[in-house]
Amino acid sequence: MELEVLVSHFQSKDMKAFEKLYAMYSENICGVINTIVKNTDLAEEICQDVFMKAWNNAESYNASKGRFFTWIMNIARNAAIDELRSKSNKNSKQNLSSDFFVDILESKDDLNSQMDTIGIQNLLKNLKEKCVQIIELLYFKGYTQKEAAEELDIPVGTVKTRNRNCISQIRGNIAI
């Protein structure tokens, strides 16, 4: 079947045309999506959503404006980028919450007493409370620098500077 006829049948909600187009293009579409999201399972899920979106909006495809493959590829690319920008995707990439650290972050005294056996106490000795807060938010709770700035009600630049200074202090403590 010629592609133009196949697309026309697809626009007329012909399930066999959908199946043929899916068989023709799904591997390439999933590959492009996977290149963007870098997760095969998520890419396959988005790929299915893309074909459903194309099916539901098939009447918006106009052959005079470009090829069908280009049209559906643009839908796929936009869907993958939308997924990367989504809050759920960002949250899934954050570090484990501090709950997984058996309440070691509840207070500085508790932190020092519970971590002595693994040597972290030496690394954190002589750190100011500001440093402990920054390290806790950025490294143990997975906050971004912007989120840490909002949490501590300070400018992002201050968070960046404190983080850099605190890491330098910790490196100095490693040498001791």
Secondary structure, DSSP 8 states (H G I E B T S, - for coil): --HHHHHHHHHTT-HHHHHHHHHHHHHHHHHHHHHHH--HHHHHHHHHHHHHHHHHTGGG--GGGS-HHHHHHHHHHHHHHHHHHSHHHHHHTS---GGGGTTTTS-HHHHHHHHGGGTHHHHHTT--HHHHHHHIIIIIS---HHHHHHHHTS-HHHHHHHHHHHHHHHHHHHH-
